[in-house]
Amino acid sequence: VGDPEGLSKTELRILLALGGEGPLAGHELAHLLALQPMNISRALATLADMKLVEKIDNAENRRRKPFGLTAAGEAKFAALGPRMQAAGDWIFATLTAKERSVIGPLLKKLDTHLMAWETPEGVPHVTRR
């Protein structure tokens, strides 16, 4: 979906996050997208060079440095909608109507469970980023 736009997966995810959630700081994006802060920083720099995102002044908290979409970023975000819908339609086309009605709540349940992840005792190599 993002490749024809010249976006990496990380850049696409950031664009979608900012378009859906509004302005976010780099550390908030890293937490939301479960990505390393360095990867977020690099992708934000690339998106800024592409004039798709910009830093937003935060008079209430000068230490927080949120990024938001520019007008070009908003246009790119809006243009992705039909392609995202087409990709989703293709992915779920193999499912019956009954399967589609069940998968949403199941995925939400799994997502909720994963978001509450705590490393099990005795399994030190498993971390949630």
LUMZA-647865 format. One record per residue (C-alpha): x, y, z; residue in one letter; residue number from 1. Coordinates in nm, 4 decimals, padded with zeros to 6 digits. Example, Ala and Ser with C-alpha at 12.3 -4.5 7.8 and 13.67 -1.06 7.14 Angstrom:
# LUMZA-647865
+----------+----------+----------+---+-----+
|        x |        y |        z | r |   k |
+----------+----------+----------+---+-----+
|  01.2300 | -00.4500 |  00.7800 | A |   1 |
|  01.3670 | -00.1060 |  00.7140 | S |   2 |
+----------+----------+----------+---+-----+
***
This chain:
# LUMZA-647865
+----------+----------+----------+---+-----+
|        x |        y |        z | r |   k |
+----------+----------+----------+---+-----+
|  00.0000 |  00.0000 |  00.0000 | V |   1 |
|  00.2806 |  00.2416 |  00.0919 | G |   2 |
|  00.5349 |  00.1281 | -00.1662 | D |   3 |
|  00.3734 |  00.3076 | -00.4648 | P |   4 |
|  00.3874 |  00.6236 | -00.2526 | E |   5 |
|  00.7609 |  00.5805 | -00.1965 | G |   6 |
|  00.7098 |  00.5135 |  00.1739 | L |   7 |
|  00.8813 |  00.2509 |  00.3852 | S |   8 |
|  00.6674 |  00.0357 |  00.6146 | K |   9 |
|  00.7700 |  00.2444 |  00.9140 | T |  10 |
|  00.6966 |  00.5709 |  00.7344 | E |  11 |
|  00.3573 |  00.4387 |  00.6274 | L |  12 |
|  00.2741 |  00.3289 |  00.9816 | R |  13 |
|  00.3706 |  00.6720 |  01.1183 | I |  14 |
|  00.1654 |  00.8501 |  00.8519 | L |  15 |
| -00.1365 |  00.6336 |  00.9364 | L |  16 |
| -00.0876 |  00.6834 |  01.3106 | A |  17 |
| -00.0631 |  01.0614 |  01.2830 | L |  18 |
| -00.3578 |  01.0717 |  01.0444 | G |  19 |
| -00.5709 |  00.8628 |  01.2754 | G |  20 |
| -00.4556 |  00.9827 |  01.6174 | E |  21 |
| -00.3425 |  01.3389 |  01.5537 | G |  22 |
| -00.0116 |  01.4901 |  01.6650 | P |  23 |
|  00.2173 |  01.2575 |  01.8610 | L |  24 |
|  00.5700 |  01.2821 |  01.9980 | A |  25 |
|  00.8350 |  01.0368 |  01.8834 | G |  26 |
|  00.8272 |  00.8378 |  02.2077 | H |  27 |
|  00.4476 |  00.8120 |  02.1821 | E |  28 |
|  00.4781 |  00.6798 |  01.8271 | L |  29 |
|  00.7424 |  00.4300 |  01.9385 | A |  30 |
|  00.5101 |  00.2985 |  02.2091 | H |  31 |
|  00.1985 |  00.2987 |  01.9899 | L |  32 |
|  00.3686 |  00.1243 |  01.6979 | L |  33 |
|  00.5954 | -00.0988 |  01.9102 | A |  34 |
|  00.9051 |  00.0230 |  01.7249 | L |  35 |
|  01.2488 |  00.1304 |  01.8389 | Q |  36 |
|  01.2761 |  00.5074 |  01.9006 | P |  37 |
|  01.5739 |  00.5297 |  01.6614 | M |  38 |
|  01.3622 |  00.3848 |  01.3789 | N |  39 |
|  01.0859 |  00.6337 |  01.4566 | I |  40 |
|  01.3348 |  00.9227 |  01.4599 | S |  41 |
|  01.4807 |  00.8262 |  01.1222 | R |  42 |
|  01.1391 |  00.7792 |  00.9645 | A |  43 |
|  01.0153 |  01.1133 |  01.1029 | L |  44 |
|  01.3230 |  01.2847 |  00.9566 | A |  45 |
|  01.2510 |  01.1289 |  00.6169 | T |  46 |
|  00.8826 |  01.2234 |  00.6347 | L |  47 |
|  00.9827 |  01.5790 |  00.7314 | A |  48 |
|  01.2198 |  01.5937 |  00.4321 | D |  49 |
|  00.9276 |  01.4805 |  00.2175 | M |  50 |
|  00.7217 |  01.7669 |  00.3692 | K |  51 |
|  00.4616 |  01.5201 |  00.5014 | L |  52 |
|  00.5125 |  01.5874 |  00.8740 | V |  53 |
|  00.6263 |  01.8810 |  01.0810 | E |  54 |
|  00.7067 |  01.9562 |  01.4436 | K |  55 |
|  00.4241 |  02.1266 |  01.6253 | I |  56 |
|  00.4800 |  02.3830 |  01.8992 | D |  57 |
|  00.3488 |  02.2725 |  02.2355 | N |  58 |
|  00.3176 |  02.5831 |  02.4525 | A |  59 |
|  00.1779 |  02.3781 |  02.7422 | E |  60 |
|  00.4782 |  02.1443 |  02.7589 | N |  61 |
|  00.7967 |  02.2634 |  02.5913 | R |  62 |
|  00.9694 |  01.9285 |  02.6539 | R |  63 |
|  00.7106 |  01.7393 |  02.4478 | R |  64 |
|  00.7927 |  01.7602 |  02.0773 | K |  65 |
|  00.4888 |  01.6364 |  01.8825 | P |  66 |
|  00.4765 |  01.5832 |  01.5088 | F |  67 |
|  00.1687 |  01.6321 |  01.2962 | G |  68 |
|  00.0786 |  01.5948 |  00.9327 | L |  69 |
|  00.1326 |  01.8866 |  00.6970 | T |  70 |
| -00.1298 |  01.9706 |  00.4349 | A |  71 |
|  00.0610 |  01.7424 |  00.1955 | A |  72 |
|  00.0652 |  01.4722 |  00.4645 | G |  73 |
| -00.3096 |  01.5054 |  00.5158 | E |  74 |
| -00.3630 |  01.4721 |  00.1394 | A |  75 |
| -00.1366 |  01.1647 |  00.1262 | K |  76 |
| -00.3219 |  01.0133 |  00.4243 | F |  77 |
| -00.6594 |  01.0722 |  00.2555 | A |  78 |
| -00.5349 |  00.9260 | -00.0734 | A |  79 |
| -00.4272 |  00.6058 |  00.1043 | L |  80 |
| -00.7843 |  00.5323 |  00.2178 | G |  81 |
| -00.9122 |  00.3716 | -00.1031 | P |  82 |
| -00.5954 |  00.1605 | -00.1429 | R |  83 |
| -00.6134 |  00.0498 |  00.2218 | M |  84 |
| -00.9785 | -00.0452 |  00.1681 | Q |  85 |
| -00.8915 | -00.2383 | -00.1483 | A |  86 |
| -00.6106 | -00.4219 |  00.0326 | A |  87 |
| -00.8446 | -00.5073 |  00.3206 | G |  88 |
| -01.1124 | -00.6266 |  00.0806 | D |  89 |
| -00.8604 | -00.8525 | -00.0918 | W |  90 |
| -00.7269 | -00.9930 |  00.2366 | I |  91 |
| -01.0720 | -01.0746 |  00.3727 | F |  92 |
| -01.2221 | -01.1911 |  00.0396 | A |  93 |
| -01.1250 | -01.5490 |  00.1165 | T |  94 |
| -01.3479 | -01.5501 |  00.4274 | L |  95 |
| -01.7170 | -01.6264 |  00.4301 | T |  96 |
| -01.9618 | -01.3687 |  00.5667 | A |  97 |
| -01.9911 | -01.5730 |  00.8857 | K |  98 |
| -01.6114 | -01.5895 |  00.9256 | E |  99 |
| -01.5848 | -01.2139 |  00.8684 | R | 100 |
| -01.8455 | -01.1482 |  01.1387 | S | 101 |
| -01.6416 | -01.3532 |  01.3880 | V | 102 |
| -01.2873 | -01.2425 |  01.3068 | I | 103 |
| -01.3230 | -00.8800 |  01.4173 | G | 104 |
| -01.4114 | -00.9549 |  01.7800 | P | 105 |
| -01.1472 | -01.2301 |  01.7912 | L | 106 |
| -00.8730 | -00.9980 |  01.6650 | L | 107 |
| -00.9822 | -00.7284 |  01.9104 | K | 108 |
| -00.9649 | -00.9809 |  02.1945 | K | 109 |
| -00.6133 | -01.0871 |  02.0909 | L | 110 |
| -00.5032 | -00.7251 |  02.0530 | D | 111 |
| -00.6307 | -00.6388 |  02.4007 | T | 112 |
| -00.4487 | -00.9392 |  02.5429 | H | 113 |
| -00.1241 | -00.8513 |  02.3635 | L | 114 |
| -00.1404 | -00.4886 |  02.4744 | M | 115 |
| -00.1531 | -00.6111 |  02.8351 | A | 116 |
|  00.1590 | -00.8233 |  02.7790 | W | 117 |
|  00.3936 | -00.8670 |  03.0686 | E | 118 |
|  00.7031 | -01.0814 |  03.0318 | T | 119 |
|  00.6300 | -01.4163 |  03.1940 | P | 120 |
|  00.8524 | -01.5044 |  03.4867 | E | 121 |
|  01.1387 | -01.7266 |  03.3765 | G | 122 |
|  01.1252 | -01.6044 |  03.0128 | V | 123 |
|  01.3767 | -01.3161 |  03.0135 | P | 124 |
|  01.4245 | -01.3043 |  02.6356 | H | 125 |
|  01.0627 | -01.2056 |  02.5640 | V | 126 |
|  01.0067 | -00.8316 |  02.5751 | T | 127 |
|  00.7377 | -00.5995 |  02.4538 | R | 128 |
|  00.8779 | -00.2922 |  02.2845 | R | 129 |
+----------+----------+----------+---+-----+
***
